[in-house]
């Protein structure tokens, strides 16, 4: 058990707003219901390695005396879904009935516009990349970050045959492709690599390239580097076509960062913290299963049309993810993103990182909220 449990979280309501294959950067499909799970079960409490999780103490008030009194109790919780391995934990929680074990009814909603759907309340929770979701949140989209998933997601690749490119500074005066547009997660990841390596971003050209054409753009010499989702790159990495020179997955300064995180609609989290806690615990159980059973995880995900691609390649990729990361790691990662994004001018630098954390980090799933049930 954690050192401190909270009855509920109201930290999400204090400040008003003005407004993996990466899910949600550049998509235009609508949402549609996919699957449902129902059944009540006894709530169980999970022992995790997050014993020293950051305490949230001020302005903490219960909105409901018990979970049965929360407004969404007894209704399906809507979870955003696509075929991204980033979502393996939340999807395995459904396949393995972890939501049912927690007494939660869920409905999966197929979405390629996840951030907008989450903000509007069309879905209640979505697992996605910090790199993709932070800037829109600070610009007014209505969600908060809550449950850490795993490390990894993106790397900066070059052709394996181009031996002159060994580090980011070797790309000064060169062109780097990004596959999900300027200002999206790939571009922002490149900017973080350059920042950490003391390379002026103005010294590297950035070119948006459609994903199906990106390897050809490297082979033709149009671009010398490309920031790619590791899920997409794995096939070309294993064939010896490309290699990483900078990585969120493997490099020491990024390897313990959380890439993917469960984000909740802000209103849902504020009004239903006990339900959110149980959902976070179930997702965390799915993350644990993925870490302990990578081959079986890929098999069952593909059997349920929740993962794509060659199963051996997908399994190899899943093994590179660090699922031991806790919500404490999630908070520290978010701090690093805020600090970097402020320095890069991607978000408003007038707010302190502490204030941004209070506004956007509302952890669930590692015992942060005590779930009270009626006798």
Buried (B, 14 or more C-beta within 10 A) or exposed (E): EBEBEBBBBBBBBEEEBEEBBBBBBBBEEEBEEBBEBEEEBEBBEBEBEBEEBBEBEEEBEBBBEBBEEBEBBEEBBBBBBBBBBBBBBBBBBBBBEBBBBBBBBBBBBBBBBBBBBBBBBBBBBBBBBBBBBBBBBBEEBBBBBBBBBBBBBBBBBBBBEBEEBEEBEBBEEBBBBBBBEEBBBBBBBBBBBBBBEEBEBEEBBBBBBEBEEBBEBBEEEBBBBBBBBBBBBBBBBBEEBBBBBBBBBBBEEBBEBBBBBBBBBBBBBBBBBBBBBBBBBBBBBBBBBBBEBBEEBBBBBBEEEBBBBEBEBBBBBBEBBBBBBBBBBBBBBBBBBBBBBBEBEBBEBEBEBEEBBBBBBBBBBBBBBBBBEEE
